[in-house]
Amino acid sequence: MLDILKDEYGDIPQIGASVDGMIYPDDMRVDGATLVLCADDDAKIRAEAIEGKGIIESAKKLAKRVKCENGVIILHFPMIHIPGPLKFAQFFAEGFYYSKKSKNADLKEQKEYARRFSDYCERENIFYQSPLILNIFAKQTDYKVPIMGMNVMHTHVRFNSPNIFCNFKDIDGGIAALSIEKKNINAVYDDIFPRKGKTLEETGQIVNKEFKVITKFKAKFEKNILISLDGKAPVEALNNLIYISDEKAKDLNEHLDKGDFKAQMPYELLFLNKKTNGAFLLGIGSYFPFELFPFYLDISDYSEEVALVYELVDDKFDAYISCLNNLKHNDGRFVYFSMDVGAIAAFSNKTFEYREKVNKLLGNNYFGIISAPGSAYIPPEFRLRDYLSETNDNTYFMSAGTSTCLEI
């Protein structure tokens, strides 16, 4: 399909990805393919990509190639990239090895083994840590330009997915960057959560009201690897608290081969950020047949006191597209936005109402993505409020409930 499109439109800068759904004038789909053609004589538009080994080093190399002084940079990359069966088997082997080595070790040794496992996952392009990638590009642009992250991950996970496209080429699990250099682009980030507190204690009080707290744990972790909860392996610690199916390695491989492994869980671990006073939610389940639990955020700045929570979203239907309520212009500008695919799991068939809501708000010049929750680096002048999802200064990421929007 990409080859056919390249023959027709190969001189146009292009990025894209395999996502869970799209919203566009008069329709909303969760299957098929969409080609969006945009023209703007006043903008400089460029697309660049990289697909080398090592996520952070690749992001640094790509950031140096991307030039944008006024406008916005849109990044497409996986939240988690599932390799083919052979590389996934190697990932299993590494997970088993470091889990076994750390099981009876002291805390210092456990952290060292977790650090090595984290380095392996980064080197092999498995867990893309969105805030780190966003800040590499933000630094390169002197923190003056909004950086929007399309963190792609499918609700039904399978081998060799998700796919990232750039200039009509499938770059597998790489990073694609679209720079749109133009003045007066309005960039919006929003989420479904309340404001964070001014102190860690105040944020703790806010989240206790926002979420149903089931129990609390003392967590041990290193970078983006969860080692234990109250001294037990993470999934083991939760076995008696929530329903988690017992997936063996063989069963997991079969699910991935068929593309029917479901990645979303209604229960989440809530971490509090000691640096920003924000919070992070981590959906946890029996995704891996080993004890260490890797994921897509470095939580070095977060407290070891964590809570298992159940998120109540029944009254937040409109909040999933709240970024669209903060447009500055009413002159038919093109609007590009993303919303969390978790809304489909939360509201089922009611989500078709988004089609009418978006159409009423935006008219007929827009395109929306339904995928994993988006992330963003937003310069202070674009920030709407003190977001609970602030992971670093002016950088926002959460595993649920975020939305991003560009008005061009």
Secondary structure, DSSP 8 states (H G I E B T S, - for coil): -HHHHHHHHTTS--EEE--SEEEETTEEESSS--------TT-EEEEEEE--S-HHHHHHHHHHH---SSEEEEEEEESB-B--HHHHHHHHHHHHHHHHHHHTS-HHHHHHHHHHHHHHHHHTT-B--HHHHHHHHHHHTTT-S-EEEEEE--SEE-SSB--EEETTEE-TT-EEEEEEE-TT-EEEEEESS-B--SSHHHHHHHHHHHEEEEEEEEEEEETTEEEEETTB-HHHHHTTTS------HHHHHHHHHHT-EE---SEEEEEEBTTTS-EEEEE--S-SSSSSEE-S---TTB-SEEEEEEE--TT-TGGGGGGGGG----S---EEEEEETHHHHHHGGGGGHHHHHHHHHHTTSEEEEEES--EEE--GGG--S-BTTEEETTEE--SSSEEEEEE-
